[in-house]
Amino acid sequence: MNKPKKNEALVQLAVIGAAQGLRGEVRVKTFTGDPLALGDYGPLLAADGRSFTVLDVRPVKNVVVARFAEVKDRSAAEALSGTELFVARAALPADLDEEEYYHADLIGLSVADETGAKIGRVKALHNFGAGDILEITFAAGGTVMVPFSRAAVPQVDLATGVVHLDSAAAGLAGGDEDEGLEGEAP
């Protein structure tokens, strides 16, 4: 894989943890559906532009242990702790299931309520253990987090770039949060 173009979207696949053993292996927390598929997307990129080629991956408890071609010893492995690893969005499979999305495809989309009024943009997606949560930035300022469930988000239209919310199911109707929604446009 060549280095991605400057404006090309990158998707985080993993973060390197502690060194494992003496030969340069590292513990890696993956964000892939199959943690052992970490090397299937081509070389991984660090934010500073370094490239890492996966030579081997094996499961260990809640992470995997990976060996990269570019990491020869424990000292080099220790220096990588905390390094986030990315691939270009184009390297990921395009054939997703219905109602399955890459986080990178959702971030930045407009958010509209059930009347079609644009209320903000998707800032981020989080998962604190109980399911995915959309973080939405309102056009007039402030943010809110809503569950990324079918009830709260009945439709995601990637073609038009709009995430449609049900305000009541998202917990935005009938409370103080409603005050920030009126008259806002992205």
ROMAR-566059 format. One record per atom (N, C-alpha, C): residue in one letter; y, x, z. Coordinates in steps of 0.1 Angstrom, whole numbers, plus 5000, padded with zeros to 4 digits. Example, Ala and Ser with C-alpha at 12.3 -4.5 7.8 and 13.67 -1.06 7.14 Angstrom:
<palos>
a494351325078;a495551235078;a496751325078;s497851285071;s498951375071;s500051295079;
</palos>
This chain:
<palos>
m498850095000;m500050005000;m501250095000;n502250064992;n503450134992;n504350085003;k505350165006;k506250125016;k506949995011;p507049885020;p507749765016;p509149785012;k509649695003;k511049704999;k511849665011;k513149705011;k514049695023;k514149545027;n514149445018;n514349305022;n512949235023;e511849305021;e510549235021;e510249205036;a509649085038;a509349035051;a508149115056;l508149155069;l507049225075;l506449125086;v505149135087;v504449055097;v503849145107;q504049125120;q503449205130;q501949165131;l501049265130;l499649245132;l499149295145;a499749385151;a499249445163;a500249525171;v499849565183;v500649665191;v499749765197;i500049885196;i499249995202;i499450005217;g498350015224;g498350035238;g498050175242;a497250195252;a496950325258;a495950405249;a495950535250;a495050625244;a493650595249;q492650615241;q491250585245;q490450715242;g489950785252;g489150905249;g490051025245;l489351125239;l490051255236;l490251275221;r489751185213;r489751215198;r490851135191;g491751085198;g492951015191;g492750865190;e491750805196;e491650665195;e492650595204;v492950475200;v493950395208;v493450255210;r493850195222;r493550055224;r494649975216;v494249865210;v495149795202;v495049645204;k496149575207;k496149425208;k496449375195;t495549295189;t495749245175;t496249105176;f496949055165;f497448925164;f496748855151;t495648915147;t494948865135;t493948765140;g493548675131;g492448585134;g491148655138;d490848755131;d489648835134;d490148975138;p490049015151;p490649145155;p490049265148;l488749245143;l488049355137;l488549375122;a489349285117;a489849285103;a491149365103;l491549425113;l492849495114;l493049585102;g492049655097;g492249745086;g492149685072;d491849555072;d491649485059;d492949465051;y494049485057;y495349455050;y496049575044;g495349685045;g495949815040;g496549885051;p497249995048;p497850075058;p498849985066;l498950015079;l499849945088;l501150025090;l502249965091;l503550035092;l504150015106;a504750125111;a505550115123;a506950085119;a507750035129;a509150005126;a509950125121;d509550245124;d510250365120;d509850415106;g508850335100;g508450375086;g507150455086;r506650495097;r505350565097;r504250475093;s503250525086;s502150455080;s500850495088;f499950395091;f498750425097;f497550365090;t496550445086;t495350405079;t494250385089;v493750265090;v492650235100;v491350295094;l490750385102;l489450435099;l488250365105;d488450315117;d487450245125;d488050155135;v487350045137;v487749945147;v486549895154;r486549895168;r485449835175;r486049755187;p485349645191;p485849555201;p485549625215;v486549605224;v486449645238;v487149535246;k486449455254;k487049355263;k488049265255;n489349265259;n490349175252;n491149245241;v490749365237;v491449435227;v490449505217;v490849585208;v490049665200;v490449805202;v489549895199;v489850045199;v489850085185;a490950145181;a491050185167;a491250335165;r490750385154;r490950525151;r491750525138;f492850595138;f493750605126;f493650745120;a493650755107;a493550875100;a494650975104;e495850925107;e496951005110;e497051055125;v496151015133;v496151045148;v494951135150;k495151255154;k494051355155;k493551385169;d494451355179;d494051395193;d494651305203;r494351315215;r494751235226;r496351235228;s496851355226;s498351365228;s499051285218;a498651285205;a499251205195;a499051055198;a497851025203;a497550885206;a498450835217;e498650915228;e499450875239;e500850855235;a501350925225;a502750905220;a502950775213;l501850705209;l501950585201;l502050455210;s501850475223;s501750355232;s503050265230;g502850145228;g503950045226;g504350035211;t503850105202;t504150105188;t503649975182;e504549895176;e504249775169;e503849805155;l502749735150;l502249765137;l502449645128;f502849665116;f503249555106;f502549575093;v502549475085;v502149475071;v503249395063;a503349415050;a504249335042;a503649195042;r504449095042;r503948955041;r503048935029;a503348995018;a502648985006;a501249035007;a500949115017;a499549165019;a498649065025;l499148965031;l498348865038;l497848755028;p496648705031;p496048605022;p497048485021;a497148425009;a497948315006;a497248175008;d495948185009;d495148055009;d494848015024;l495947965030;l495847915043;l495347765043;d494747725054;d494347585056;d495547495057;e495347365055;e496447275056;e496947285071;e498247275073;e498947285086;e498647415093;e498447525085;e498347655090;e499447735084;y500147815092;y501347885087;y501448025093;y502048115086;y502348245092;y503748225099;h503848285111;h505048275118;h506248325110;a506048435102;a507148485094;a507648385084;d506748295079;d507148195070;d508048085076;l507948065089;l508647955096;l509948005102;i510048125106;i511348175111;i512448175101;g513548115105;g514648095096;g514747965089;l513747885090;l513747755083;l514747665090;s515347565083;s516147465088;s515347375096;v515947315107;v515247205115;v516047085113;a515346975110;a515946845108;a515346745118;d516146645123;d515546545132;d514946435123;e514546325129;e513846215122;e514846145113;t516146155115;t517046095105;t517346175093;g516846305094;g517146395083;g518346485086;a519046465097;a520146545100;a519746685104;k520346785098;k520046925101;k520646965115;i519747005124;i520247035137;i520247185141;g519547265133;g519547405136;g518547485128;r518047595133;r517047685126;r516047735135;v514847755130;v513747815138;v514147965140;k514247995153;k514548135157;k513348215159;a512248155165;a511048235168;a509948135171;l508748195172;l507548115176;l507048195188;h506548125198;h506048195210;h504748125213;n503848195221;n502648135226;n502448205240;f502648125250;f502548175264;f501248145270;g500248095261;g498948065266;g498547915264;a499447825263;a499147685263;a499447625249;g499647715239;g499947665225;g501247715220;d501347705207;d502547755200;d503847675204;i504947745205;i506247685208;i507247735198;l508047635193;l509147675184;l510347695192;e511047805190;e512347825196;e513347795185;i514247695188;i515247655178;i516647685183;t517447745174;t518847775176;t519647655170;f520447595179;f521347485174;f522447545167;a522947475157;a524147525149;a525347545157;a525547465167;a526747475176;a526547575187;g525347635188;g525047735198;g523947675208;g523347765214;g522247735224;g520947725217;t519847735225;t518547725220;t517747625228;v516647585222;v515647495229;v514247535224;m513347515233;m511947535229;m511247405229;v510447385218;v509747255216;v508247295212;p507347205217;p505947235213;p505747225198;f504947315193;f504647315178;f503347235177;s503547105179;s502447015178;s502646915167;r501646845163;r501846745152;r502746635157;a502746595170;a503646485175;a505146535174;a505346655179;a506746705180;a507246755166;v506346805158;v506746855145;v505746795135;p506146665130;p505246595122;p505146655107;q506146735103;q506046785090;q506746925089;v506147015082;v506747145078;v506747145063;d507847155057;d507947165043;d508447295038;l507547385036;l507847525032;l508647525018;a508347435009;a508947424996;a510447404997;t510847315007;t512347285008;t512947365020;g512047435028;g512547515039;g512947435051;v512347325053;v512747235065;v511547205074;v511747215087;v510847175097;v511447045102;h510546935102;h511046805106;h510546785121;l511446745129;l511146715143;l511146565146;d510346525156;d510446395162;d511146425175;s512346385177;s513146425188;s512546375201;a511946255202;a511346205214;a510146285218;a509246315208;a508046385211;a508346535214;a509446585209;a509846725212;a510646735225;g510846615231;g511546625244;g513046635243;l513646595231;l515046615229;l515846485229;a515146375231;a515846245230;a516046185244;g517246125246;g517446055259;g517846135271;g518146265269;g518546345280;g519746425277;d520146515285;d521346595283;d521246685270;e519946715267;e519746795255;e520346725242;d520346595242;d520746515231;d522246545228;e523046575238;e524446595236;e524746705227;g523846815227;g524046925218;g523646895204;l522946785201;l522446765188;l523446685179;e524346615185;e525246535177;e526146615168;g526246575155;g527146635146;g526946775142;e525846835146;e525646975143;e524946995129;a525347095122;a524747125109;a524547275109;p523447325103;p523147465102;p524147535093;
</palos>
